[in-house]
């Protein structure tokens, strides 16, 4: 019965497909098109269709309309136009286009200023006229001064980024630990070691912050056993370099603290095999002043497989006993015995030898 009625049931009507947009102005709202018309000194009355026709017919604004062809301007190209006018390049495409039209036509709203990039005046000699001309050149941003607190926060945020979508897949989860170790290695090389000669105390604080942040937040990492880029070796060598430069300026308490947080990283990474091929324990003993101490050697030997016993240990017997262990020769005949002619020859040789002896 239900099957009978289902045959004559009306099918749900499909939603009509959206018509493709012919140009970028159709994607904008009515108010946005009005703002573009005002900025370009065009009439801004009428319907949305009328506004789009005016923007397309205008030479100044028509370059921003086409999409998906050779003549279309993407966001990067529009940003270059903003840079040529010393304007800021932040924001969406509509903000960039509106900023350019305000700059070219001088139609910025009253009480507002254009968002210009930070510039500096540079005097140059014009090659054509030979006169000195002043130009506005965008300022280059200065590098932020490194600090221990920033290093700790950067490593912490990178470890907590494991919740991001790119680290949720099977293969993406393997790259998270590689990115974390790469960041720590970069901080040690580009910030800590670069300041060793000028400010060794700052270099020590940055290294301490990076390693302690790694150990404090290590439990958040899901698959910490991957190091495809070999950044753990860079971390190991960087810590050794920092220890050699900083050891003389540290007090005994600071040396012990230095050695303790390196040992903390070694203890956390050891179960995952991260510190197996490193020399962190030698660095610890170097910091404490016990270069030849037997404790570090014993701890290192625990990670290595046991060596084969030697003669002195009684594990191997003399060579005569070793020869006795050799298996007997296989019989030459299938019945397990020797040939009669061979046995007769052996008997004759033994008799001759006995006669020569007597």
C-alpha positions as CSV (number, residue, x, y, z in Angstrom):
1,X,0.0,0.0,0.0
2,X,2.8,2.4,0.9
3,X,4.7,1.4,-2.2
4,X,1.6,2.3,-4.3
5,X,1.3,5.8,-3.0
6,X,5.1,6.3,-3.1
7,X,5.0,5.8,-6.9
8,X,2.7,8.8,-7.3
9,X,4.2,11.0,-4.7
10,X,5.5,14.3,-6.0
11,X,9.3,14.6,-5.9
12,X,10.8,17.5,-4.1
13,X,11.7,20.3,-6.5
14,X,15.4,21.0,-6.8
15,X,16.7,24.3,-5.7
16,X,17.5,26.6,-8.7
17,X,21.2,27.0,-9.3
18,X,22.7,30.3,-8.6
19,X,23.6,32.3,-11.7
20,X,27.3,32.9,-12.1
21,X,28.5,36.4,-11.4
22,X,29.6,38.3,-14.5
23,X,31.9,40.7,-12.6
24,X,33.1,41.6,-9.1
25,X,30.6,44.4,-8.6
26,X,27.7,42.0,-8.6
27,X,29.1,40.3,-5.5
28,X,28.9,43.5,-3.6
29,X,25.9,44.9,-1.8
30,X,24.0,48.0,-2.9
31,X,25.6,50.1,-0.2
32,X,29.1,49.0,-1.2
33,X,28.5,49.9,-4.8
34,X,27.3,53.3,-3.7
35,X,30.5,53.9,-1.7
36,X,32.6,53.0,-4.8
37,X,30.5,55.4,-7.0
38,X,30.9,58.2,-4.4
39,X,34.7,57.6,-4.2
40,X,35.0,57.7,-8.1
41,X,32.8,60.9,-8.3
42,X,30.0,59.0,-10.1
43,X,26.3,59.3,-9.6
44,X,25.2,57.1,-6.8
45,X,21.4,57.1,-7.3
46,X,19.3,54.3,-8.7
47,X,19.2,50.6,-8.5
48,X,22.1,48.2,-8.0
49,X,22.0,47.4,-11.7
50,X,22.4,51.1,-12.6
51,X,25.3,51.5,-10.2
52,X,27.1,48.4,-11.7
53,X,26.7,49.8,-15.2
54,X,28.3,53.1,-14.2
55,X,31.2,51.4,-12.5
56,X,31.8,49.2,-15.6
57,X,31.7,52.1,-18.0
58,X,34.1,54.2,-16.0
59,X,37.7,53.8,-17.0
60,X,39.0,54.2,-13.5
61,X,36.8,51.6,-11.9
62,X,36.3,49.2,-14.8
63,X,39.7,47.6,-14.2
64,X,38.5,46.1,-10.9
65,X,35.4,44.4,-12.3
66,X,36.5,41.5,-14.5
67,X,37.1,38.1,-12.8
68,X,38.7,34.9,-14.0
69,X,40.3,36.2,-17.1
70,X,43.6,37.6,-18.2
71,X,42.6,41.2,-17.6
72,X,41.3,40.7,-14.0
73,X,43.2,42.1,-11.0
74,X,43.7,39.8,-8.1
75,X,44.2,40.9,-4.5
76,X,48.0,40.8,-4.8
77,X,48.0,43.1,-7.8
78,X,45.7,45.5,-6.0
79,X,48.0,45.5,-3.1
80,X,50.8,46.5,-5.4
81,X,48.7,49.5,-6.5
82,X,48.3,50.4,-2.8
83,X,52.0,50.2,-2.2
84,X,52.7,52.5,-5.2
85,X,50.5,55.1,-3.4
86,X,52.1,54.4,0.0
87,X,48.7,53.1,1.3
88,X,48.2,50.3,3.7
89,X,47.6,46.9,2.3
90,X,45.5,45.3,5.0
91,X,41.9,44.5,4.6
92,X,39.7,42.8,1.9
93,X,39.5,43.6,-1.8
94,X,36.7,46.1,-1.3
95,X,38.7,48.0,1.3
96,X,41.7,48.2,-0.9
97,X,39.8,49.4,-4.0
98,X,37.9,52.0,-1.9
99,X,41.2,53.2,-0.5
100,X,42.7,53.6,-4.0
101,X,39.7,55.5,-5.3
102,X,39.8,57.9,-2.3
103,X,43.5,58.5,-2.8
104,X,43.2,59.2,-6.6
105,X,40.1,61.4,-6.4
106,X,40.6,63.0,-3.0
107,X,37.1,61.9,-1.9
108,X,37.9,60.7,1.5
109,X,35.0,61.5,4.0
110,X,35.5,64.6,6.1
111,X,37.1,64.0,9.4
112,X,38.8,60.8,8.3
113,X,42.3,60.2,7.0
114,X,43.6,57.7,4.6
115,X,45.3,54.7,6.1
116,X,48.8,55.2,4.7
117,X,51.8,53.1,5.3
118,X,54.6,54.4,7.6
119,X,57.0,56.2,5.3
120,X,60.2,58.2,5.6
121,X,61.5,61.0,3.3
122,X,64.5,60.1,1.2
123,X,66.3,62.6,-1.0
124,X,67.4,61.2,-4.4
125,X,68.9,62.8,-7.5
126,X,66.6,62.7,-10.6
127,X,68.6,61.2,-13.5
128,X,66.6,63.2,-16.1
129,X,66.8,66.7,-14.5
130,X,69.7,66.3,-12.2
131,X,67.8,67.9,-9.3
132,X,67.4,66.5,-5.8
133,X,63.9,65.1,-5.3
134,X,62.4,64.0,-2.0
135,X,60.4,60.7,-2.1
136,X,58.3,59.0,0.5
137,X,59.7,55.4,1.0
138,X,57.9,52.9,3.2
139,X,59.7,52.2,6.4
140,X,61.1,48.8,7.1
141,X,59.8,47.3,10.3
142,X,62.5,46.7,12.9
143,X,62.9,43.3,14.3
144,X,61.4,42.9,17.8
145,X,64.0,42.5,20.5
146,X,64.3,38.9,21.6
147,X,63.3,38.1,25.2
148,X,62.9,35.1,27.4
149,X,59.1,35.6,27.9
150,X,58.5,35.8,24.2
151,X,60.5,32.6,23.6
152,X,58.5,30.7,26.3
153,X,55.1,32.0,24.9
154,X,56.1,31.1,21.3
155,X,56.9,27.5,22.1
156,X,53.9,27.2,24.3
157,X,51.5,28.4,21.5
158,X,53.2,26.2,19.0
159,X,52.6,23.1,21.2
160,X,49.0,24.1,21.8
161,X,48.4,24.5,18.1
162,X,48.0,20.7,18.0
163,X,44.3,21.4,18.0
164,X,44.5,23.0,14.6
165,X,42.8,21.3,11.6
166,X,46.1,20.7,9.8
167,X,47.3,18.5,12.7
168,X,44.2,16.4,13.0
169,X,44.8,14.0,10.1
170,X,46.9,10.9,10.4
171,X,49.9,12.4,8.5
172,X,49.4,15.9,9.8
173,X,49.7,14.8,13.4
174,X,53.2,13.5,12.6
175,X,54.3,17.0,11.5
176,X,53.3,18.8,14.7
177,X,56.3,17.6,16.8
178,X,58.6,18.4,13.9
179,X,57.3,22.0,13.8
180,X,57.8,22.3,17.6
181,X,61.4,21.0,17.6
182,X,62.1,23.2,14.5
183,X,60.8,26.3,16.4
184,X,62.9,25.5,19.5
185,X,66.0,25.0,17.3
186,X,65.4,28.2,15.5
187,X,65.1,30.2,18.8
188,X,68.3,28.7,20.1
189,X,70.3,29.4,16.9
190,X,68.8,32.7,15.7
191,X,68.2,34.4,19.1
192,X,70.3,32.8,21.8
193,X,73.5,32.0,20.0
194,X,73.4,35.3,18.1
195,X,73.5,37.2,21.4
196,X,76.2,35.1,23.0
197,X,79.0,37.6,22.3
198,X,77.0,40.8,23.1
199,X,74.8,39.6,25.9
200,X,75.5,36.0,27.2
201,X,73.1,36.4,30.1
202,X,70.2,37.1,27.7
203,X,71.3,34.1,25.5
204,X,71.1,31.9,28.6
205,X,67.7,33.2,29.6
206,X,66.3,32.6,26.1
207,X,67.6,29.1,26.0
208,X,66.2,28.4,29.4
209,X,62.8,29.7,28.5
210,X,62.6,27.7,25.3
211,X,63.6,24.4,26.9
212,X,61.5,24.8,30.0
213,X,58.5,25.7,27.8
214,X,59.1,22.5,25.9
215,X,59.3,20.4,29.0
216,X,56.3,22.1,30.8
217,X,54.0,21.6,27.8
218,X,55.3,18.3,26.5
219,X,52.3,16.4,27.8
220,X,50.1,18.3,25.3
221,X,51.8,16.9,22.3
222,X,50.0,13.9,20.8
223,X,52.8,12.2,18.7
224,X,56.1,13.6,20.1
225,X,58.4,10.9,18.7
226,X,58.8,12.3,15.2
227,X,61.8,14.4,14.2
228,X,62.1,14.2,10.4
229,X,64.2,17.3,10.0
230,X,66.9,16.5,12.7
231,X,66.2,19.5,14.8
232,X,66.9,17.6,18.0
233,X,70.6,17.4,17.0
234,X,70.6,21.2,16.5
235,X,69.1,21.7,19.9
236,X,71.8,19.4,21.4
237,X,74.7,21.2,19.7
238,X,73.2,24.6,20.5
239,X,73.0,23.9,24.2
240,X,76.6,22.7,24.2
241,X,77.7,25.9,22.6
242,X,75.8,28.0,25.0
243,X,77.1,26.0,28.0
244,X,80.7,26.6,26.8
245,X,80.2,30.4,26.6
246,X,78.1,30.9,29.7
247,X,79.7,28.6,32.2
248,X,82.2,31.1,33.4
249,X,79.7,33.9,34.2
250,X,77.2,31.7,36.1
251,X,77.3,31.1,39.8
252,X,77.2,27.6,41.3
253,X,73.5,27.8,41.9
254,X,72.8,28.9,38.4
255,X,75.0,26.1,37.0
256,X,73.1,23.6,39.0
257,X,69.8,25.1,37.7
258,X,71.2,25.0,34.1
259,X,72.1,21.4,34.5
260,X,68.8,20.5,36.1
261,X,66.5,21.8,33.3
262,X,68.7,20.1,30.7
263,X,68.4,16.9,32.7
264,X,64.6,17.5,32.8
265,X,64.5,17.6,29.0
266,X,66.6,14.5,28.8
267,X,64.4,12.5,31.2
268,X,61.2,13.5,29.3
269,X,62.5,12.7,25.8
270,X,64.3,9.5,26.7
271,X,61.2,7.2,26.8
272,X,60.5,8.3,23.2
273,X,64.0,7.8,22.0
274,X,64.5,11.6,21.4
275,X,67.7,12.0,23.4
276,X,69.3,8.6,22.6
277,X,71.8,10.0,20.1
278,X,72.5,13.3,21.9
279,X,75.2,14.4,24.3
280,X,73.0,16.1,26.8
281,X,74.4,14.2,29.8
282,X,77.9,15.1,28.8
283,X,76.8,18.8,28.6
284,X,75.3,18.4,32.1
285,X,78.5,17.0,33.6
286,X,80.5,19.8,31.8
287,X,78.3,22.4,33.4
288,X,78.8,20.9,36.8
289,X,82.5,20.6,36.3
290,X,82.6,16.7,36.3
291,X,83.8,16.0,32.8
292,X,85.1,12.6,33.6
293,X,82.5,11.5,36.1
294,X,81.5,7.9,36.0
295,X,77.8,8.5,36.8
296,X,77.1,10.0,33.3
297,X,79.1,7.1,31.7
298,X,77.0,4.5,33.6
299,X,73.8,6.2,32.6
300,X,74.8,6.4,29.0
301,X,75.8,2.7,29.1
302,X,72.3,1.8,30.2
303,X,70.9,3.0,26.9
304,X,73.4,0.9,24.8
305,X,73.1,-2.9,24.2
306,X,75.2,-5.1,26.4
307,X,78.6,-5.9,24.9
308,X,79.8,-9.4,24.1
309,X,81.8,-11.2,26.9
310,X,85.5,-11.2,26.5
311,X,88.2,-13.7,27.5
312,X,89.0,-11.8,30.6
313,X,85.4,-12.1,31.8
314,X,85.5,-15.9,31.3
315,X,82.8,-15.7,28.7
316,X,84.8,-17.4,26.0
317,X,87.0,-20.5,26.4
318,X,90.5,-21.0,24.9
319,X,90.9,-21.7,21.2
320,X,91.4,-25.4,21.8
321,X,88.0,-25.8,23.3
322,X,86.5,-23.7,20.5
323,X,87.9,-26.1,18.0
324,X,86.4,-29.0,19.8
325,X,82.9,-27.5,19.3
326,X,83.1,-27.9,15.5
327,X,80.6,-30.4,14.2
328,X,81.9,-33.7,12.9
329,X,82.4,-34.2,9.1
330,X,79.4,-35.5,7.2
331,X,79.7,-39.1,6.0
332,X,80.7,-39.4,2.4
333,X,78.5,-42.4,1.6
334,X,74.7,-42.4,1.9
335,X,74.9,-45.4,4.3
336,X,76.9,-43.4,6.8
337,X,80.1,-45.4,6.5
338,X,83.4,-44.9,4.7
339,X,84.7,-46.6,1.6
340,X,86.7,-49.8,2.2
341,X,89.6,-48.8,0.0
342,X,89.9,-45.5,1.9
343,X,90.0,-47.4,5.3
344,X,92.7,-49.8,4.0
345,X,94.8,-46.9,2.8
346,X,94.6,-45.3,6.2
347,X,95.6,-48.6,7.9
348,X,98.7,-49.0,5.7
349,X,99.8,-45.4,6.3
350,X,99.6,-46.0,10.1
351,X,101.7,-49.1,9.9
352,X,104.4,-47.4,7.9
353,X,104.5,-44.5,10.4
354,X,104.9,-47.0,13.3
355,X,107.8,-48.8,11.5
356,X,109.6,-45.5,10.9
357,X,109.2,-44.5,14.6
358,X,110.6,-47.8,15.8
